[in-house]
Every structure is written in structure tokens, then in C-alpha cells.
């Protein structure tokens, strides 16, 4: 796959990007770039890219070692001419902030971003309430010159139900029912060379700057439609991957609370699998409830060209085994590369505890 090469060193002079481009009318125009970490999202990635493409000038992806066809879909979209860059980092532990910050700086250095959207692949921008759309909102904020560093956008959970049409491959067209907006927010961050030292926090939920404080502002004009659970097997694979990545990061990660929302379902699946796997409601539509609003977003991406019908159970197996293999390979590489670590592991492996 012919993906873009490595990003330039951060000491590369960013001043060449300090002047935003102007449109044919001469009015100041924003340059919007999206950044996304991705792992095994073959069922939704094409719709996400096509929808987001209508809102941004470029889209940067960091794939963490997909095994379900995600990379092939991204390659086909790039070949089709969509302005995306795809990088591969087979990360087996929790390292979200570093990856997001790296992509944020690429967005500025390589693509002249004046705004950077931190989006997961299951988060679709919903700007129906904004006259002129997201780009007009960001442009107006630029012109206001308020010293703002980022805006916070609330997430809205969309829920799979038995009323959904299983033949509809575009997730936002299939899943139409939602809960009320949550307090969980993601950031859309100001770019430009003056912000090159900005750091994006885990999950894209916040920002920080080493040299001074930051100013963020919530907005009720734009939401992120969140399609976190599209099927039972997709969700269980996400849980298994997510909690094992946190464990692989060591006690500092788990004690920080990172990915803690995966812990309880993971431990239930590990210790009492029948309670979940043989539970008809859990393996069907566990979040379905009365009173969900029927409120489909305005999906802007058009038809899919590269997404095949998914066998979710088989896709989950590929995803889980891919993660297990990457963990094992990384463990083996550490033992091969660091004799002292091998000696320590061998010592651990020779310890015995009498339990009865």
C-alpha cells in the first residue's frame, strides 16, 4: 500500500504554514484537518471517511495494526483520490496522547491546519444546527479572535435496535435512534504555528500546553454522533482489545483510569462468559430502551464502494487474534532484545505458589 512516509521533524520551520489560504472571494478561509486513531473498523471506516471528507481538507489516520480489512479500505479510498494520509503503528499498549499529539503536529506542519478535529472512526460530525455548517462556525470563531485554543463538542450516543435495517451498510443510515447528549466531549483544536507545542490528551477529550494554560469553550451548535456499539461481537472485540492494551501499558495506565470502562465487561466475559454470550438481550440489542429519539444525522458521504457485508463474529475473531499476536510478538522481541528482561521473566516463570 502506497501510504505517505514519516512526518518531518518537529523542528522543521512551521512558519511557512502561518498564512491560511484564501478562497476566490479574498475572505479568510479556515484549513480543517481531521486526525483519527483506528483499529479494526472495516464495517464503518468508509462511511466515516466519506462523511468527514465533506467537512475537512485532509484526514490523517494512525492505524494500530488492523487485521479485518480496514487498511485495504483506506488504501482504496486513497487510490480513489480522497485526501487522506495513513500511518501504521502497531501499538500494543495504551499510548493515545502521544499518537494524537503527533498527528496534530503533522496536521500543522504538513497540511497548514488552522483547525484540527480529534475524531474516532465511530464519531460522525453532526452540524445540522449550524447555518453554513461546521466550516462556517470555525471561520466565524477565527474572525472573532477570542484567544480560544479549542472548542468542546458533546457526544450523542446512537443505539442499535431491532428496528434497524440489517441490509443497510452505511452505519449512520442504519442506526437512527439516539440517547440525549452526554457530558462526554471531544475537542476541535486551533492549529497554526503558534500552537505547535499543544498536546492532545488521551481520547482527544482535552488539551494542554507546557508553557501556559489553555482556553476551551463548549458549543451546542455541533455534536458528535457516536456509533460505539454496532453489534454485540464488535463491542466484545473492542472490550477485549481495549482492556488488554491498558494492561499492557502497566500499572500507571490502569491506575490512571484509562480504558476503565472496558474493565467490568472484560472481567465478566473472562470469569462468567455464559452470562454474556448466552444472554439473548446482551448479544442482541442490550442498549435498546423505550423513549429513544428517532433522529438520524444528515449523512453526507454518499454510497459505499469498498465495504463488503460483514460477518461480525468472524471479524471479531480476526481482530482479537490479531491483537493477541501483536502482544506476543512484542513480548518476544523484548525478551530477544534485552537479556536482563529475559532473565527477570525466567525468574518469574520459575516461581511457584501453593494454593491448596
N, C-alpha and C positions, 0 to 999 in steps of 0.2 A: 504494500500500500504506500502511495506516494504522499506522505504527510509532511508538513513543514518541519524544518530542522529545529535545533535548540534555539532558545531565545538569546539575544545578545546579553553581555554582561551588564549589570545594573549601573555600572559607572559610565556606560555609553551616554553621551550628552543628550538629554531629553529635550533640550531647548528647540530642536528642530521640529518638535511637535507642539510647541507652545501656542501656535496660532491656529484656532479652529478654522475649518474650511467654511466658505460662504457659498450659499446657493446662488442661482442666477439672478435673484432679486437683489442681492447685496446684503440681505439681512443675515445676522449671525445665526449659524446653524450648529446644533449640537452634533457630536460624533459619539454614537452609542455603541458600546461593545458589551456582549454578554460573556460571562465566564461560568463554566459548569464542570464539576467533577462527575464522573459517570462510571458505573459498573453494572453490567448485565441488565440492560434496559431495552432489549430488542423489540418489545411489544409497544413501546411508547416513544422511542427516540426520534423516529422520522417525523411524527406529528409534532413533537416538541420543536425540532429544528425548523420545520416549515412555518409553524406559527410564530416562533420567535424571530425568524428572518424578516417578517413584515415590520418589526419594531426596531431592529438593530442594523448597524453597518457591518459588523463582523461578530463571529461567535467562536470563542476559544474553549476547547474541551481538553480535560485531563482524564484519560481512561486509566483505571486502576487494575486492568487485567481481565477484561471481559472474555467470556467463553461461550456466549449464547448467540453470537451473530451481530452484536452491537457494532463492533468495529467494521464489519463488512458493510453495514448500512451507512455508517458515517463516511466510509470510503466512496460509496456510490453517490452519496449526496455531494461530496466534494467534486467528484468527477462530473456530476451534473452541472456544476458551476456555482453552487451555493458558497458564500464567503465564510468558510469555516477553517479552523486550524485544529488539528488533533495531535495531542501528545500522549505518549504511553509511559506510565509509571506504575510498575507492578507492586504497589504498596500493600503490604500485608498487615500493617498496624495503623493505628489512628493518627493521622497526620494532616487533618483538614486545613488548619490555619496556614501552614506553610504552602500547601498547594494553591490555596485561594489567593494568598498574597503574591505568589509567583505569577499566577495568571493575571492578577490585577496590574502588576507592573509591566507585563508583556502588553496588555491592552493599551497602556500609555505609550510605552517605548516603540512598539511595532505598529500600532494602529491609531495613534493620536487620540485616544479616547478622552472625551470631556465628561462622559458619564459611563459607569461600569455597573451592569446589572449582575448581582450574585444570584444565580438560579440553579436549583437542582433540576434534573431532567423530568421530574413529575410535577413541576410547578409552571403553570401557564399564566402569563401576564393577562389580566382582565382589566382593560381600560375603557370599558363601555361608558363609564360615568364621566369621562373627560372629553369635553368638546375639543376636537382636534387630535385626540389620542395622547399616548404616552410621550411621544417626541415633543409635542406642543407643551405639555406640562413641564418637561425638563428644560426646554428652551426658555419658558417663562421664568423658571427658577434661576437660570443663569443670568437673565437680564435683571432680575431683582437684586443681584449682588448682595445677598444677605450674609455671606460668610459661612454658608452651610457646607458641611462636609458630606452629609448623606441624608437620604430620606428613608424612613422605615415604612415598609409595606406589609400590611396584615395578611395572613394566610387564611384561606377558606377551605375547609375540608370537604371534598366531594366524595360521595359514598356509593359504592357499588351495590345495586339492589337487584332483585329478581325481575324487576320491570325493564332492565336494560336489554337492549338487543344484542345478543352474543355475536351476530353476524357483522356488526359494525366494528371495523378495525381501528377507527380513529377514537382514541380513548375519550377526549372531551365531547365527542358527539354521542358516545355510548353512555357515559356516566353523567347524568343530568341533575341529580339530586344532591343537595348540599346541606351542611350544617350552618350555623351562624359563624361570622368571622371570629377567629381565635385571637388570643393575645400574643401568639407566636408571630414574630415579624422577621423579615429579611431586609437587607439593606441594598439600596441603589446608591452608589458612591460617586462623588465628584472625582474626575480624573484630572489630567493636566500635569505638567512637570512639577508644579509647586506641591503636588500631593504624592510624589514618588515614594516618600517614606511612610505612607499609610500602610497599616497592617489590617488584613481582614480576619476576623475571628472565626472560630470553628462554626461550620454550617452556614457561614455568610449571615450570621444573625447580628453582627455588630462590627465596629471598627475601633482601632486605637492608633495613637501616634506617639512614638517615644519622646518627642520633644515638647509636646503640649497637649492640651485637652482637645476634644473634638465636639462638634456641634451637629446633632442629628435632629430631625423633625419628622414626626409621623404624618402620614397623609391618609385621608379617607377617600381619595379620588381614584386610587388604583388598588387592586387586590391581586393576590396570587392564588389562583385556583390550584389546589393541591390534590393530586390523584395518587396518594401514597399507597393505597391498597386496592389493586385492580383484580386480584384473585387470591384465594387462600394460599396456593403454593407460591405465588410471587411474594406474598408477605412473609411466609415462613422462611423462604430463602434469604430475604432481606434481614430477618431477625438473626438467623444463624451466622451470616456473614458479618453483620454489624457488631454483634457482641463478641465474636471471636477476634475481630480487628481491635476492639477495645482491650480485650485480654492480652493480645499480642503487644500492645503498647506499654504494658507494665502497670504496676500499682499506681503510679502517678496519674495515668489516664483514667483508670476505673474509679479512683478516689475523687477525681475531679467531677464525676457525674457524667462524663462524656458517654453518649450512647446508652445511658442508663434506662431509657425507655424500652430497650431491647432485652434487658436482663430478665425481667419476670417471665415474659413469654418463652424466652430461651430456656430458662431453668424448668419451666413447666413442660416444655417439649422434651427436654433431656430426661427428666425424672418421671413424668407421667404422660408419655406420648399418646396413649389411648384416649386420655381426656380431651385432647385436641383433635387428633387425626380421625377419631371415630365419633366426633361430635358433629352432627349434621349441620347445626347452625354455624359453628365456628368454621367449618370447611365450606360453608355456603356463603351467606351474607351476614357476617357477625355484627356489622355496624348498622344494619338496616333497622330503622325505627320509625314510628309514626311522626308526622309533622315535618319531615324533611321538605325543604323548599325545592320545587322544580324550577331550576334556574340555570340552564346551560349557558356556558360562555359563548362569546362570538369567536368561534374558531376560525382563524384567518389563513390557515396553511394549505387548504386545498386537498386534493386526493393524494393517497399514498402510492408510491411506485416501487418501493423496495422492501416493504414489510410483508412477510408471509404470515398466514394464520399460525397461531402459537399453540403448541401443546404445553400448557403451563406446568404440568407435573414434570415432564421431561426437561423443560427449560430450567426448572428449579434444581433438578439433579445435576445438570451440567454446571450451573452456577455454583452450587455448593461444592462439588468435587473440584472445580477449578480453584476455588479459594483454599480448600484443604491442600491441594497440590502446591500452590504457591507458598503456603505456610511451611510445608515440609521441605520444599526446595530451599527456602530462605534459611531454615534451621540447619539443613545440611551444609549450606555454603558458609554459615557462621562457624560450624564445627571444623570445616576444612581450612578456613582462613585464620582461625585463632586457636592455637594449641592450648592456651590456658583455659579457654572456654570449653574446649573438648574435655580437658581434664576435670573441670568442675562438673560438667554434665555426667561424665562417667562416675564421678564420686556420688552425685545424686542418684544415679541409676543403681548403685551398689548398696543403697541404704534400704533397710527393712524395718517395718513396724509391725509388731504383734498386735492384732486387733481382737483376738478372742482366744 
